[in-house]
Amino acid sequence: MAGRKSKSHLLGLGLDGDGEKRITQAENFSIVGGSEETHDFMTETAIKTFEDLKRKGKSLDDTSAQELSDIIRKNMPSKK
């Protein structure tokens, strides 16, 4: 829906830690916590996920939970 502002927001919560506080915020997602590796992994995944949604002309509001899950899995970077 062009012009309509999304009400949904994706939240990523990193449960492993290394004593640092990390918060990354964007218009449609927030990533909180995690070790540097975990935080970077989640941030990259979220960015790529929203790029995919944009290419499809979709927002979180018009994406089913199953489709979002599939897109997220597809966009996870390979672990080093």
N, C-alpha and C positions, 0 to 999 in steps of 0.2 A: 504494500500500500504506500505509494509514493506520497511524501509530504506528511505522513502520519508519524508521530514520534513514538518510538517503542517504549513500553512501560516496563518491560522485563529487563533484568540485569543478571548477568552470569557472575557468580562468586566462586573463586578458587581459593581453597584454604590449604596451605602447606603445613603438615603436622610434624615434619622433621625440622629440626632447628640447629643452629650453630651459634646462638647468642645474639645474632644480628636481627634487627627489625626491618622487614622488607614489605613495602606496599607499592603496588602498581595499579593505577587507576586509569580507565579509559571511559569513553561515553557509555559503552555497553557491558563492560566487565571490570571487575576488581580482583586482584590477586593479593592475598595476604599471607605472610609467613613463609615458612619453608627455608631450607638451606639454599645457598646460592644456586646450586644445580637444579633443585626442585622448583624454585621460584622461576628461574629462566625457562625451564621446560614447560611449566604451566602458562607462562606469559606468551611464549612462542606459539603454543597450541591455541590459545585464545585468539591471538592476532590472526593466525591462519584460518581459524574457524569463522571469524567474522568477515574475513576477505571472501571466503567461499559463499557465505550467506549473501553478501553484497552482490557477488557475481550472479547469484540466482535471483536477485531482486527480493530477498526475504529478510525478515527481522526475526528476533527470538519469538515475538508474539505470534507469527504465522508459521512456526516450525514445530512439528510434533517432537515430543521427548525422544522417540525412537530415531527420527531423522537427525536431531541434534547430536544424539549419542553416536550415531554413525559418522557424522561429519567430524566430531571431536576425535574419535578414534583414528580416522583417516589422516588427520592433521597433526597427530602426535609425532614430534621429531624422534628419529631413532636414537637410542641411548648410545653414548660413546663408550 
